[in-house]
Amino acid sequence: MRLFLSSYRFGAHYDRLAALVGAPGRVALIPNACDAWPDMWAAAVTSDVVPLRRLGYAPETIDLRDFVDQPAELERTLADFPLIWVRGGNTFVLRAQFARSGADLVLPRLLADDVLVYAGYSAGACLLTPDLHGLEVADDPAEVRPACGIEPQWDGLGLVDHRIVPHLDSPTDPDGDCARIAERYRADGVAHWALTDDDAVVVDGNRIDLLLSPTAS
């Protein structure tokens, strides 16, 4: 299993993503964490397409809403990509769209078979953790039903054993919501990685590297 999980895009560690992936090629861009914000959806896609193209990748948008109740078709589609890029947004909306499309079953199988690399930031990273409780401080679960037609799910995919708090001490978290989540996890003794926008977690087989700046905890 190969994972690159960050707070914001590549953080300060693009070299580690490149080492996982090899030569840049096709990448499946999954923007469904933004499904609750239709007016922002196209701009959110563009904001990731541009930096990926600059690095030599060929991003193609994969909208999980096109695969609702079609997990076999989704698996065939994703298996053609060496890299999956899952952007940030609302973690609960993203989790719901993974459930509706079967991506929550498909991607773990593909990762276990080492078919592709999963790169996710913010919501795309939090999704892979064991449990999403606490993230409601920053992401609104009430956005799930209008956007997805189902109730929020509070379990993550469980592909890493720590919860992830993104945007620590970051201008992308002006109200300090993420700092409050990290403080709650510390107080409750919850195993977690609190990441600044420079930080990342890299999983390569049995090896896990936590790449933290001095201010992260």
C-alpha positions in Angstrom: 0.0 0.0 0.0 1.3 3.4 -1.0 -0.2 6.6 0.5 0.7 10.2 0.5 -1.5 12.1 3.0 -1.0 15.8 3.6 -2.7 18.9 5.0 -2.5 20.9 1.8 -1.6 19.5 -1.6 2.1 18.4 -1.7 3.1 20.3 1.5 6.9 20.6 1.5 7.4 17.0 0.4 6.5 16.6 -3.3 9.8 14.6 -3.6 8.2 11.8 -1.5 5.1 11.7 -3.6 7.2 11.5 -6.8 9.2 8.7 -5.3 6.0 6.7 -4.7 4.6 7.3 -8.1 7.6 7.4 -10.4 7.3 9.3 -13.7 4.3 11.7 -13.8 1.4 10.3 -15.8 -2.3 10.1 -15.7 -4.0 10.9 -12.4 -7.6 10.5 -11.3 -8.7 13.7 -9.6 -11.6 13.1 -7.2 -13.1 16.4 -6.1 -16.3 15.1 -4.3 -15.4 16.6 -1.0 -16.7 19.8 -2.6 -20.1 18.5 -3.6 -22.0 20.5 -1.1 -20.7 23.7 -2.7 -21.8 23.5 -6.4 -20.9 27.2 -7.1 -17.3 26.4 -6.1 -16.9 22.9 -7.6 -15.5 23.9 -11.0 -13.0 26.3 -9.5 -11.9 23.7 -6.9 -11.2 21.2 -9.7 -9.2 23.8 -11.6 -7.2 24.7 -8.5 -5.8 21.2 -8.4 -5.6 20.6 -12.2 -3.2 23.5 -12.6 -0.5 22.5 -10.1 -0.7 18.9 -11.2 -0.2 19.8 -14.9 2.7 22.0 -14.0 4.5 19.0 -12.5 3.8 17.0 -15.7 0.7 15.0 -14.7 -2.3 14.5 -16.9 -5.3 14.9 -14.5 -8.7 13.5 -15.3 -11.7 14.3 -13.1 -13.5 11.3 -11.8 -16.8 12.3 -10.3 -18.0 9.6 -7.8 -21.6 10.7 -8.4 -21.3 9.1 -11.9 -20.7 5.7 -10.2 -23.4 5.5 -7.6 -24.2 1.8 -7.1 -21.7 0.9 -9.7 -18.6 -0.2 -7.8 -17.4 -2.7 -10.4 -17.3 0.0 -13.1 -15.6 2.4 -10.7 -12.9 -0.3 -9.9 -12.3 -0.8 -13.6 -12.0 2.9 -14.1 -9.6 3.6 -11.2 -7.4 0.6 -11.9 -6.3 2.4 -15.1 -4.7 5.2 -13.1 -1.3 5.0 -11.4 -2.3 7.8 -9.1 -5.5 8.9 -7.3 -5.6 12.5 -6.1 -8.4 13.2 -3.6 -8.7 16.9 -2.7 -10.0 18.6 0.4 -13.4 19.9 1.3 -16.0 18.4 3.6 -14.7 15.1 5.0 -18.3 13.9 5.8 -19.5 14.7 2.2 -16.5 12.8 0.8 -17.1 9.8 3.0 -20.7 9.7 1.9 -19.8 9.8 -1.8 -17.3 7.0 -1.2 -20.1 4.9 0.3 -22.6 5.7 -2.4 -20.2 4.7 -5.2 -18.5 1.8 -3.4 -15.2 3.6 -3.5 -14.8 2.8 0.2 -14.6 -0.9 -0.8 -12.9 -0.5 -4.2 -9.9 1.6 -3.2 -8.7 -0.5 -0.2 -8.7 -3.5 -2.6 -6.7 -1.6 -5.2 -4.3 -0.3 -2.6 -3.8 -3.8 -1.1 -2.9 -5.1 -4.5 -0.5 -2.1 -5.0 -2.3 -1.2 -8.2 -2.0 2.6 -7.6 -0.9 5.3 -5.2 -3.4 7.2 -3.2 -2.6 10.9 -2.5 -5.1 12.9 -0.5 -5.0 16.2 1.3 -7.2 17.7 4.1 -10.5 15.8 3.8 -8.8 13.4 1.3 -6.3 12.5 4.1 -8.8 12.4 7.0 -11.0 10.0 5.1 -8.4 7.2 5.5 -8.4 7.4 9.3 -10.3 5.0 11.7 -12.9 7.5 12.9 -14.2 11.0 11.9 -15.6 12.0 15.3 -14.1 15.4 16.2 -13.9 16.7 12.7 -17.4 18.2 13.0 -15.7 21.2 14.6 -14.4 22.1 11.2 -16.6 20.2 8.7 -20.4 20.4 8.9 -22.1 16.9 8.8 -25.4 18.7 8.1 -24.1 19.3 4.5 -24.2 15.5 3.8 -28.0 14.9 3.4 -28.6 17.8 0.9 -25.5 17.0 -1.1 -25.6 13.2 -1.0 -29.1 12.1 0.0 -27.9 9.9 2.9 -27.0 10.4 6.5 -23.4 11.2 7.6 -21.1 8.3 8.3 -18.7 8.6 11.2 -16.2 5.9 10.3 -13.2 6.4 8.2 -11.7 3.8 5.9 -9.2 2.7 8.6 -6.2 2.5 6.3 -4.0 4.3 8.8 -4.3 3.9 12.6 -4.2 7.5 13.6 -6.7 10.3 13.1 -5.5 13.3 11.1 -5.9 16.9 11.9 -5.0 19.2 8.9 -4.2 22.9 8.7 -2.6 23.3 12.1 -1.4 26.9 12.6 -2.4 27.6 9.0 -4.0 30.6 7.3 -6.4 28.1 5.8 -7.9 27.7 9.3 -8.4 31.3 10.3 -10.8 30.5 13.2 -8.5 27.9 14.8 -11.0 25.0 14.4 -8.3 22.5 13.6 -6.2 23.5 16.6 -9.3 22.9 18.8 -9.7 19.4 17.3 -6.1 18.6 18.0 -6.4 19.9 21.6 -9.5 17.7 22.1 -7.7 14.6 20.7 -4.7 15.3 23.0 -7.0 15.7 26.0 -8.9 12.5 25.2 -5.8 10.5 24.5 -6.8 9.9 20.9 -3.9 8.8 18.7 -3.6 11.4 15.9 -1.2 13.3 13.6 -1.7 17.1 13.6 -0.3 18.5 10.4 0.7 21.9 9.3 0.3 22.7 5.6 4.0 21.7 5.1 3.6 18.3 6.7 2.7 14.8 5.3 2.4 11.2 6.2 3.9 8.7 3.7 3.1 5.0 3.8 5.1 2.7 1.6 4.3 -0.9 2.4 5.0 -1.5 6.0 6.9 1.8 6.4 5.2 4.9 7.7 7.1 8.2 7.7 5.7 11.2 9.5 7.2 14.3 8.0 6.5 17.1 10.5 7.6 20.7 10.9 8.9 21.8 14.3 5.6 23.4 15.2 3.4 20.3 14.6 2.4 17.9 17.3 
